[in-house]
Amino acid sequence: MWGKRKIAKLLARDGLAASVSTVGRILGRLVARGAIVPVPILRRRPGGRRIRLTQRQRYAQRLAKGRKAKKPGELVQIDTLFVNLRPDRPLKHFTAYDPVAKWTLAHVAADATASAAKTLLDKLIATAPFEVKGIQVDGGSEFMSVFEDHCQKNGLELVVLPPKRPDLNGCVERAQSSWRYEFYATYDLPSRIDKLQPLIDAFAYQYNHHRPHQALGDLTPAEYLRALSPKTQPSHMS
């Protein structure tokens, strides 16, 4: 848990002259070789369990500074919305949203679990009218475990937002506002998940095929995707 400055000081006490920057470079090489684990992985969460060291490195990578998706499917944003259809039955609404094509779909579950997030991912891969290449999520536990493993299994890039930067998920956050105010606040909806999911799918179809988007020049997401060059579209779009 000690950084390069403290280690350099300890070396100096033992008569070994090494600058702080030299110690830092050595630590960087050891991390790259997997000989030591970076401090952020070891740091204990407030109120968490005891630290458990593991040889397994996470598949997910931190979102690079300034990176934004440029093509449909490059980085589909996924987030969770908490909805109360009745006081004793909060539901977890998972939203997938492509920030380029403005395409959305959703899955509702009783709990925000990695298995529920995996179900949404399977649905996205199976039904999206473009090739899904990457997924962008926040640091929620529902996007770890089997969800992370499933991304790796399907060859999908998985990037995680830096801490305290929800603004980087702004596209899916705006989409969730549409779900909240254009769907949940507008219709008299059943609280049973099996009854609610078909209505969610119907609203997603309306959003993707009928709702004009100012950011797309008042095209629908489906119209925008059809207008792209055939080279950018998968064969099942034809």
PLY file of the C-alpha trace (Angstrom):
ply
format ascii 1.0
element vertex 238
property float x
property float y
property float z
element edge 237
property int vertex1
property int vertex2
end_header
0.00 0.00 0.00
3.02 2.31 0.10
3.86 4.46 -2.90
7.14 5.28 -4.61
8.05 8.17 -2.29
7.85 6.08 0.88
9.72 3.19 -0.73
12.50 5.53 -1.91
12.82 6.85 1.64
13.11 3.34 3.04
15.82 2.48 0.49
17.75 5.60 1.46
17.67 4.52 5.09
19.36 1.29 4.04
21.99 3.17 2.07
20.52 2.47 -1.38
20.35 5.63 -3.48
17.30 5.60 -5.79
15.25 8.60 -6.86
11.48 8.67 -6.47
11.04 8.53 -10.26
13.35 5.50 -10.51
11.32 3.66 -7.89
8.16 4.59 -9.78
9.50 3.15 -13.04
10.48 -0.09 -11.28
7.00 -0.38 -9.74
5.47 0.19 -13.18
7.50 -2.65 -14.67
6.55 -4.98 -11.80
2.85 -4.18 -12.31
3.17 -4.81 -16.06
4.77 -8.21 -15.37
2.04 -9.11 -12.88
4.59 -9.44 -10.07
2.65 -6.99 -7.88
-0.95 -5.81 -7.81
-1.67 -2.06 -8.28
-2.74 -0.16 -5.18
-6.29 0.73 -6.41
-7.12 -3.00 -6.58
-5.79 -3.64 -3.09
-7.40 -0.65 -1.38
-10.18 -1.68 0.98
-13.65 -0.30 0.35
-15.30 1.52 3.26
-16.98 -1.07 5.46
-15.94 -3.82 3.11
-14.56 -7.25 3.77
-10.91 -8.05 4.35
-8.63 -7.77 1.34
-8.35 -10.95 -0.68
-5.50 -11.14 -3.13
-6.15 -12.89 -6.40
-4.16 -13.70 -9.49
-7.16 -12.96 -11.72
-6.91 -9.60 -13.42
-10.11 -7.87 -14.47
-11.08 -8.02 -18.12
-12.72 -4.59 -17.98
-10.48 -1.60 -18.66
-10.79 2.05 -17.63
-12.34 4.33 -20.25
-9.53 6.28 -21.92
-9.62 10.04 -21.44
-11.48 11.79 -24.24
-12.63 8.61 -25.94
-16.05 8.69 -27.62
-17.77 6.21 -29.91
-17.70 7.16 -33.59
-19.63 4.26 -35.14
-22.80 2.38 -34.15
-21.96 -0.51 -31.85
-18.47 0.72 -31.02
-19.32 1.46 -27.37
-22.92 0.78 -26.32
-23.65 2.39 -22.95
-25.50 0.32 -20.34
-26.92 1.66 -17.07
-29.50 0.83 -14.41
-32.65 2.77 -13.57
-34.59 2.16 -10.33
-38.36 2.33 -10.81
-41.16 2.13 -8.23
-44.39 0.95 -9.81
-45.76 0.33 -6.35
-44.30 1.18 -2.92
-43.30 -2.37 -1.98
-42.01 -3.42 -5.43
-39.05 -1.44 -6.74
-37.87 -2.73 -10.11
-34.48 -2.56 -11.74
-34.62 -1.34 -15.33
-31.50 -2.03 -17.42
-31.04 0.27 -20.42
-28.71 -0.26 -23.38
-28.17 2.80 -25.58
-25.98 3.37 -28.59
-24.78 7.01 -28.45
-24.18 7.21 -32.21
-27.37 5.70 -33.63
-29.51 6.60 -30.54
-30.80 3.01 -30.56
-32.14 1.65 -27.26
-33.51 -1.51 -25.70
-34.20 -2.51 -22.12
-34.70 -5.37 -19.69
-36.48 -5.23 -16.34
-35.61 -7.40 -13.34
-36.42 -7.72 -9.65
-32.82 -7.07 -8.61
-29.79 -5.32 -10.08
-27.65 -8.42 -10.55
-24.91 -9.41 -12.96
-27.19 -12.17 -14.29
-29.89 -9.61 -15.16
-27.28 -7.42 -16.87
-26.10 -10.49 -18.80
-29.66 -11.09 -20.01
-29.77 -7.55 -21.40
-26.40 -8.10 -23.07
-27.65 -11.27 -24.78
-30.71 -9.39 -25.98
-28.54 -6.57 -27.33
-26.25 -8.92 -29.24
-29.19 -10.84 -30.70
-31.39 -7.92 -31.78
-29.24 -4.83 -32.40
-29.25 -3.83 -36.10
-25.49 -3.32 -35.98
-22.49 -5.30 -34.80
-21.87 -4.76 -31.10
-18.14 -4.39 -30.49
-17.86 -2.71 -27.10
-19.76 -1.98 -23.88
-19.42 1.01 -21.57
-20.61 0.79 -17.94
-20.11 2.48 -14.59
-18.47 0.71 -11.66
-21.63 -1.00 -10.37
-21.35 -4.56 -9.10
-24.06 -5.65 -11.55
-21.50 -5.14 -14.33
-18.93 -7.49 -12.85
-18.90 -11.26 -12.31
-20.83 -13.18 -14.98
-21.49 -9.98 -16.96
-17.79 -9.26 -17.33
-17.07 -12.90 -18.14
-19.81 -12.85 -20.79
-18.31 -9.78 -22.46
-14.96 -11.54 -22.62
-16.53 -14.75 -23.94
-18.22 -12.81 -26.76
-15.09 -10.85 -27.63
-16.62 -7.52 -26.59
-14.48 -4.69 -25.33
-15.65 -3.69 -21.82
-14.74 -0.24 -20.49
-15.57 1.19 -17.07
-16.00 4.86 -16.20
-13.51 6.55 -13.88
-14.80 7.11 -10.32
-17.18 10.04 -9.82
-17.62 10.66 -13.56
-21.28 9.78 -14.30
-21.26 12.59 -16.88
-19.31 10.28 -19.18
-22.44 8.11 -19.33
-24.55 11.12 -20.26
-26.06 9.58 -23.40
-27.61 6.60 -21.63
-28.62 8.87 -18.73
-30.63 11.03 -21.17
-32.16 7.91 -22.67
-33.21 6.79 -19.21
-34.94 10.14 -18.75
-36.99 9.28 -21.83
-37.80 5.89 -20.34
-38.80 7.48 -17.04
-40.95 10.33 -18.38
-42.19 9.04 -21.74
-42.91 5.50 -20.57
-43.12 4.97 -16.80
-44.74 8.34 -16.02
-47.12 8.23 -19.00
-48.73 4.79 -18.94
-50.65 2.81 -16.34
-48.29 -0.15 -16.11
-48.48 -3.57 -14.47
-45.98 -4.28 -11.69
-45.47 -7.92 -12.68
-42.27 -8.29 -14.66
-43.69 -10.84 -17.11
-46.51 -8.41 -17.95
-44.26 -5.36 -18.04
-41.48 -6.63 -20.31
-43.61 -6.85 -23.51
-44.69 -3.24 -22.99
-41.05 -2.23 -22.55
-40.18 -3.95 -25.82
-43.07 -2.17 -27.55
-41.88 1.23 -26.31
-38.32 0.47 -27.46
-39.70 -0.32 -30.93
-41.59 2.98 -30.96
-38.47 4.82 -29.81
-36.25 3.22 -32.45
-38.65 3.23 -35.42
-41.09 6.11 -34.92
-39.68 8.74 -32.56
-37.73 11.50 -34.43
-34.40 12.51 -32.90
-33.17 16.07 -33.30
-29.56 14.87 -32.94
-30.12 12.67 -36.01
-31.62 15.47 -38.12
-35.13 14.40 -37.07
-34.59 10.87 -38.36
-35.48 7.83 -36.32
-32.59 5.57 -35.27
-33.79 3.00 -37.81
-33.84 5.61 -40.60
-30.38 6.82 -39.60
-28.95 3.31 -39.74
-30.52 2.68 -43.16
-28.97 5.90 -44.45
-25.46 4.80 -43.54
-23.12 3.45 -46.15
-23.64 -0.28 -46.79
-20.02 -0.76 -45.74
-20.91 0.29 -42.20
-23.94 -1.97 -41.90
-24.01 -5.71 -41.14
-25.67 -7.93 -43.70
-28.81 -8.52 -41.62
-29.73 -4.82 -42.02
-30.64 -5.38 -45.68
0 1
1 2
2 3
3 4
4 5
5 6
6 7
7 8
8 9
9 10
10 11
11 12
12 13
13 14
14 15
15 16
16 17
17 18
18 19
19 20
20 21
21 22
22 23
23 24
24 25
25 26
26 27
27 28
28 29
29 30
30 31
31 32
32 33
33 34
34 35
35 36
36 37
37 38
38 39
39 40
40 41
41 42
42 43
43 44
44 45
45 46
46 47
47 48
48 49
49 50
50 51
51 52
52 53
53 54
54 55
55 56
56 57
57 58
58 59
59 60
60 61
61 62
62 63
63 64
64 65
65 66
66 67
67 68
68 69
69 70
70 71
71 72
72 73
73 74
74 75
75 76
76 77
77 78
78 79
79 80
80 81
81 82
82 83
83 84
84 85
85 86
86 87
87 88
88 89
89 90
90 91
91 92
92 93
93 94
94 95
95 96
96 97
97 98
98 99
99 100
100 101
101 102
102 103
103 104
104 105
105 106
106 107
107 108
108 109
109 110
110 111
111 112
112 113
113 114
114 115
115 116
116 117
117 118
118 119
119 120
120 121
121 122
122 123
123 124
124 125
125 126
126 127
127 128
128 129
129 130
130 131
131 132
132 133
133 134
134 135
135 136
136 137
137 138
138 139
139 140
140 141
141 142
142 143
143 144
144 145
145 146
146 147
147 148
148 149
149 150
150 151
151 152
152 153
153 154
154 155
155 156
156 157
157 158
158 159
159 160
160 161
161 162
162 163
163 164
164 165
165 166
166 167
167 168
168 169
169 170
170 171
171 172
172 173
173 174
174 175
175 176
176 177
177 178
178 179
179 180
180 181
181 182
182 183
183 184
184 185
185 186
186 187
187 188
188 189
189 190
190 191
191 192
192 193
193 194
194 195
195 196
196 197
197 198
198 199
199 200
200 201
201 202
202 203
203 204
204 205
205 206
206 207
207 208
208 209
209 210
210 211
211 212
212 213
213 214
214 215
215 216
216 217
217 218
218 219
219 220
220 221
221 222
222 223
223 224
224 225
225 226
226 227
227 228
228 229
229 230
230 231
231 232
232 233
233 234
234 235
235 236
236 237
